[in-house]
Amino acid sequence: SSPGIRSLATGFQGYWHAVSELVLVLGAGVERRDGELEPIVRVGGIYEFELDDGWALAPGIFYDFNENDGVLVYGVELAYVW
């Protein structure tokens, strides 16, 4: 694998607007690590802050895990809502 890059994950997520701007997230996908593919599950949440003209900024925190280990993931999404 490349120096500094441990793995790459991809998948699908479902979003449920639990309370107003709070969104719960559940997803499934695969992670490629050291040439091997492993199934993963993602759980977490985001909080949407509405901006002008349909745009939203959403900080989020997630936990990605498989049968062997897990990792905490956090970041900020920029979204356009229509």
N, C-alpha and C positions, 0 to 999 in steps of 0.2 A: 504494500500500500504506500501511498505518497506520504512524505513527512508532514506531520501536523494535521493530517486528515485521518480520522479514525474510522468513520463509517458514513454511509449515506442512506437516508430513509425516505420512502415515498409511500403514499396511501391516500385513503379517502376519509373525510371527516363529516360527521353530522353535527349540526348546530341547533340547540334548543334555547330559545329566549325564555329563560326561567322567570326572571323578574325584570321588567323594563329593559335596562341596558346591560344586565348581566346575562351572559351567554355561556351555557355549559356545552362542552365539546367531548365527543366520543368518536374514536376512529380506529381503523385497522389498516395495516400496510405491511411492507417488508423492509428490512434493513440489510444492506450489503456491507459486510465486514470481512476483511481478509479474503475476499473472493467467494464467500458463502452468503446465501440468502436465508434470513430468519424472519418468521412472522413476528410482528409487534402490534401492541395495542396502545392507543393514546387516550388519556383522560385529562381533563383540565377545564379551564374557563378563561373567558376574556370579558373585559368591561368596555363597552363602546361609548366613545365620546363623539357626539354628532358635531360635524363642522359645517361650513357653508356648502350650498349647492349639491347636497346628497353625499358628501364625503364623510367618512368617519375614521377616527383614530382609536385603535383598540389594543391596549397592553394586555398580555396574556401570560399564563403560566400553565405548563402541562407536565405530565409524567408519562414518559414512553417506557414500556417494559415488555419483556418476553420471558420465557421460562428460566433464563439464566441470570438476567440482571435488569436494571432500570436506570433511567437518567432523567434529571429534571431539566426542562427546556423552558426558556422564557424569551419574550421578545415583544415587538410592537407591530401590529398590522395596520396598513393603510387600505381602506376599503371604499368602494363606491356602492351606495345603496340605491336601487331603483324600485 
